[in-house]
C-alpha cells in the first residue's frame, strides 16, 4: 500500500525535471515551432535516474539532430576566394582606366574649344577696331561732303545774279559764252558719269574677287577710292571757280 500511494503522488505532482523542461520550452525563442537541444539540455541533465528511469535522451535524438542541422545551415556565410577577389580588382582597374581615358579625351576637346574661342575673340576684337576706323572715315567723308555742298550753294548764289544780268544783255558774246558754258557742263557731267561707273566697277570687282581674310587690303582700297572721289570733287570745285572767273570777265568787258 505504501508503494501504491507513492506512485499516485508521483503521477499527480510534476517533478522538478518536468517543471524545468516546461520552463525551458516556454522561455525558448523558438517555442511553438522546434524544440532545440540547447533548451532541453539543462533540463535533461538535471534529471536523475531514480526519478526518470526511462531513456529520455534516446527517445528525443532524431528531433534534436534535425534542429542542429537547420541551425548550422542558417548561419553559413558565403566565402570569397583569393582568385575571385583578384578578378574583381582587375575588373575595377580596367573600368577606372577606361574612365580616365574618356576624361582625358573630353579634357582635350574642351582645351581645343577654349583655344578656338580665344582666337575667335581676338578676331572679333580686331574686326571691331577696323569697323570703328571705317566709321570715323565715313564721318570725315560726310563732313567733307557737307562742306562741298555748302560751297556749291554759295557758288550758285553768286552765279544766279550774274546769269540774270547776262540774260538782260542781248548780244552775240553772251550766246557764245553760254554755249561754251553749256558744253563745259556737259563735259563735266559725262566725266562724272564715267567716274561713277568706274567706282561701281571697282566695288563689284572687290566684292567678287576680294578675300574675307584680307581686311586691311580692302580698307586700303576703300580709302584710295574715297581719296579719288575727293580729288574729283576738288577738280569740280576748281572748274566751277574757272567758270565763275569767265562770267566775271564777261561782266567786266560789258
ZAVO-360862 format. One line per 8 residues: number of its first residue (from 1); their letters; for each residue x, y, z of C-alpha. Coordinates in pm, 1 decimal. Layout:
NUM> a> X Y Z | ...
***
This chain:
1> xxxxxxxx> 0.0 0.0 0.0 | 283.6 240.6 65.1 | 423.9 184.2 -286.8 | 84.1 248.3 -445.9 | 41.0 573.4 -253.8 | 384.9 693.6 -367.0 | 305.0 616.7 -732.3 | -23.1 805.8 -711.7
9> xxxxxxxx> 151.2 1103.6 -555.2 | 421.4 1097.2 -827.0 | 158.4 1097.7 -1102.6 | -40.0 1382.1 -951.5 | 256.0 1612.5 -879.4 | 502.2 1719.3 -1156.4 | 862.5 1653.1 -1084.5 | 1129.5 1921.9 -1080.2
17> xxxxxxxx> 1269.2 1793.9 -1411.3 | 927.8 1831.2 -1576.3 | 898.9 2188.4 -1444.2 | 1245.3 2275.9 -1582.4 | 1160.9 2124.9 -1922.7 | 833.6 2321.3 -1943.0 | 1009.7 2645.9 -1839.0 | 1284.6 2592.2 -2094.5
25> xxxxxxxx> 1031.6 2530.6 -2369.9 | 821.3 2836.5 -2278.5 | 1122.8 3070.6 -2248.2 | 1296.7 2942.7 -2561.9 | 1298.9 3188.1 -2863.0 | 1183.3 2901.6 -3085.9 | 890.3 2793.6 -2864.4 | 587.5 2679.4 -3056.9
33> xxxxxxxx> 798.3 2567.6 -3358.6 | 1101.7 2340.4 -3284.2 | 1237.4 2218.6 -2954.9 | 1614.7 2256.6 -2971.8 | 1888.7 2077.1 -2786.7 | 2005.3 2389.3 -2605.8 | 1658.5 2437.4 -2448.2 | 1629.2 2072.4 -2342.0
41> xxxxxxxx> 1986.2 2003.6 -2239.2 | 1977.2 2174.4 -1893.4 | 1650.4 2008.1 -1809.8 | 1761.6 1668.4 -1928.7 | 2091.4 1693.6 -1743.6 | 1907.3 1772.0 -1419.4 | 1702.5 1454.2 -1437.2 | 1822.1 1179.5 -1203.7
49> xxxxxxxx> 1799.2 807.7 -1285.9 | 1590.5 745.8 -977.0 | 1317.5 991.4 -1080.6 | 1315.7 911.1 -1454.0 | 1432.7 558.0 -1521.5 | 1329.2 577.0 -1887.9 | 1592.4 674.1 -2158.7 | 1474.6 1029.7 -2249.3
57> xxxxxxxx> 1788.5 1123.5 -2448.0 | 1747.8 825.5 -2671.8 | 1381.9 898.6 -2746.0 | 1446.8 1270.1 -2841.9 | 1764.8 1226.7 -3050.5 | 1601.3 1244.0 -3405.4 | 1432.2 1584.3 -3344.8 | 1744.1 1724.1 -3178.2
65> xxxxxxxx> 1967.0 1625.7 -3471.9 | 1722.8 1788.9 -3721.2 | 1719.2 2114.1 -3518.8 | 2100.3 2120.2 -3503.7 | 2132.3 2072.7 -3881.0 | 1882.9 2355.4 -3952.5 | 2068.5 2593.0 -3719.1 | 2402.2 2517.8 -3885.1
73> xxxxxxxx> 2259.8 2579.7 -4234.3 | 2110.8 2912.5 -4123.4 | 2441.5 3062.5 -4003.9 | 2659.3 2961.4 -4303.1 | 2816.5 3272.6 -4473.7 | 2946.1 3286.7 -4836.2 | 3321.2 3255.6 -4874.6 | 3520.4 3453.7 -5141.2
81> xxxxxxxx> 3840.7 3305.7 -5271.8 | 4157.8 3498.3 -5349.1 | 4111.5 3438.5 -5722.5 | 3762.2 3590.3 -5716.9 | 3887.5 3894.2 -5524.6 | 4176.1 3940.9 -5767.6 | 3934.5 3917.4 -6062.4 | 3711.1 4188.6 -5914.8
89> xxxxxxxx> 4011.0 4414.5 -5850.8 | 4132.9 4369.6 -6210.2 | 3786.4 4448.7 -6344.7 | 3763.8 4763.9 -6136.0 | 4112.9 4867.6 -6251.7 | 4012.7 4828.9 -6618.0 | 3694.1 5030.1 -6560.5 | 3897.7 5303.2 -6391.3
97> xxxxxxxx> 4143.6 5315.5 -6682.7 | 3856.0 5344.2 -6931.6 | 3704.3 5629.7 -6734.8 | 4044.6 5801.2 -6715.0 | 4094.3 5777.4 -7093.3 | 3745.2 5913.5 -7153.6 | 3809.1 6202.0 -6914.3 | 4139.6 6288.3 -7085.5
105> xxxxxxxx> 3968.0 6281.3 -7425.6 | 3696.2 6516.1 -7304.1 | 3955.9 6747.4 -7146.5 | 4147.9 6762.6 -7476.9 | 3831.5 6857.3 -7663.6 | 3749.1 7126.5 -7408.0 | 4100.5 7271.9 -7441.9 | 4066.4 7280.5 -7821.7
113> xxxxxxxx> 3731.0 7456.1 -7794.7 | 3879.3 7703.8 -7549.5 | 4163.9 7788.5 -7789.0 | 3915.8 7830.9 -8073.6 | 3704.0 8066.0 -7864.0 | 4009.5 8272.8 -7769.9 | 4120.1 8302.4 -8133.9 | 3770.5 8399.5 -8247.3
121> xxxxxxxx> 3753.4 8656.9 -7967.6 | 4078.9 8813.4 -8087.1 | 3949.8 8821.3 -8445.0 | 3626.4 8984.6 -8332.2 | 3822.9 9246.4 -8137.0 | 4040.2 9325.1 -8441.0 | 3737.6 9344.8 -8668.2 | 3563.1 9574.8 -8422.1
129> xxxxxxxx> 3862.6 9809.4 -8427.5 | 3863.5 9815.7 -8808.2 | 3490.0 9887.3 -8814.6 | 3540.1 10179.8 -8577.5 | 3809.8 10318.7 -8807.7 | 3577.9 10288.0 -9107.3 | 3306.4 10469.2 -8913.3 | 3547.5 10754.3 -8839.2
137> xxxxxxxx> 3646.2 10774.4 -9207.0 | 3281.4 10773.7 -9307.2 | 3208.4 11054.1 -9063.2 | 3500.3 11256.5 -9200.2 | 3376.7 11198.6 -9555.9 | 3028.2 11316.1 -9462.3 | 3177.2 11634.0 -9317.7 | 3373.3 11692.5 -9639.1
145> xxxxxxxx> 3060.7 11637.7 -9845.8 | 2867.8 11884.2 -9632.2 | 3144.7 12137.5 -9684.7 | 3135.0 12081.2 -10062.2 | 2757.0 12121.4 -10065.8 | 2785.9 12449.0 -9877.8 | 3049.3 12571.7 -10127.5 | 2829.9 12466.2 -10417.3
153> xxxxxxxx> 2532.7 12651.0 -10273.3 | 2745.1 12960.7 -10225.4 | 2861.9 12933.3 -10587.3 | 2503.8 12903.5 -10708.1 | 2409.5 13211.2 -10508.4 | 2690.8 13401.7 -10681.5 | 2605.0 13276.0 -11029.6 | 2232.6 13349.7 -11009.6
161> xxxxxxxx> 2260.2 13733.6 -11024.8 | 2525.9 13707.0 -11295.8 | 2301.2 13490.4 -11511.0 | 2011.3 13730.5 -11465.4 | 2232.1 14023.0 -11559.9 | 2365.2 13846.2 -11868.5 | 2014.0 13748.1 -11978.3 | 1921.0 14113.1 -11987.3
169> xxxxxxxx> 2207.9 14178.9 -12228.1 | 2116.5 14075.8 -12582.1 | 2435.6 14009.8 -12771.8 | 2632.3 13750.1 -12963.8 | 2904.1 13737.3 -12697.9 | 2650.8 13621.4 -12440.8 | 2525.4 13346.5 -12669.3 | 2878.8 13236.9 -12748.8
177> xxxxxxxx> 2983.1 13214.3 -12384.0 | 2654.9 13048.9 -12293.7 | 2719.0 12776.4 -12548.4 | 3071.8 12730.6 -12413.8 | 2942.1 12703.5 -12058.9 | 2679.2 12452.9 -12168.1 | 2937.4 12235.9 -12342.3 | 3163.7 12258.3 -12038.7
185> xxxxxxxx> 2878.2 12147.1 -11816.1 | 2803.8 11854.8 -12049.0 | 3170.1 11754.5 -12044.4 | 3183.1 11768.4 -11665.9 | 2863.2 11564.7 -11639.8 | 3000.0 11299.3 -11875.5 | 3323.2 11278.5 -11675.4 | 3129.3 11242.5 -11352.3
193> xxxxxxxx> 2921.5 10961.0 -11500.9 | 3235.7 10781.5 -11617.3 | 3390.7 10821.5 -11272.0 | 3074.9 10685.4 -11108.1 | 3079.0 10385.8 -11342.6 | 3448.3 10326.2 -11269.5 | 3379.4 10335.8 -10897.1 | 3092.4 10092.1 -10941.2
201> xxxxxxxx> 3311.1 9852.2 -11140.9 | 3587.8 9869.6 -10881.9 | 3345.1 9794.2 -10599.3 | 3198.2 9499.1 -10789.3 | 3546.7 9361.0 -10853.4 | 3633.0 9394.4 -10487.1 | 3316.1 9214.7 -10384.2 | 3374.7 8938.5 -10641.2
209> xxxxxxxx> 3746.2 8866.5 -10603.2 | 3815.0 9001.4 -10255.5 | 3912.1 8758.2 -9980.7 | 3746.1 8789.3 -9636.8 | 4082.9 8743.8 -9470.1 | 4240.5 9046.1 -9642.4 | 4054.4 9305.2 -9438.1 | 4343.6 9551.1 -9429.3
217> xxxxxxxx> 4388.3 9545.9 -9808.8 | 4018.7 9606.1 -9863.8 | 4022.2 9901.1 -9627.5 | 4320.3 10046.6 -9811.0 | 4138.6 10010.5 -10142.5 | 3832.3 10178.6 -9997.6 | 4049.2 10466.1 -9874.0 | 4201.8 10500.5 -10221.0
225> xxxxxxxx> 3856.5 10511.7 -10376.4 | 3744.1 10776.4 -10130.1 | 4058.1 10981.3 -10195.9 | 3995.8 10960.6 -10570.0 | 3641.1 11074.4 -10509.1 | 3764.9 11370.0 -10306.9 | 4012.1 11462.7 -10582.4 | 3730.4 11456.2 -10835.8
233> xxxxxxxx> 3517.0 11681.2 -10620.6 | 3805.5 11923.2 -10578.5 | 3856.7 11925.2 -10954.2 | 3487.5 12006.8 -10999.4 | 3522.4 12288.1 -10749.4 | 3822.3 12429.8 -10936.2 | 3640.2 12414.6 -11271.1 | 3342.3 12584.2 -11116.2
241> xxxxxxxx> 3575.4 12858.8 -10998.9 | 3707.8 12893.0 -11356.2 | 3356.0 12930.6 -11489.9 | 3291.7 13198.3 -11229.8 | 3607.8 13378.0 -11341.1 | 3486.0 13367.1 -11705.4 | 3149.5 13513.7 -11613.8 | 3314.3 13788.7 -11413.8
249> xxxxxx> 3536.0 13868.6 -11711.9 | 3235.1 13889.8 -11940.3 | 3063.6 14122.9 -11698.1 | 3378.4 14336.6 -11677.6 | 3408.4 14375.6 -12054.6 | 3039.5 14454.0 -12087.3
***
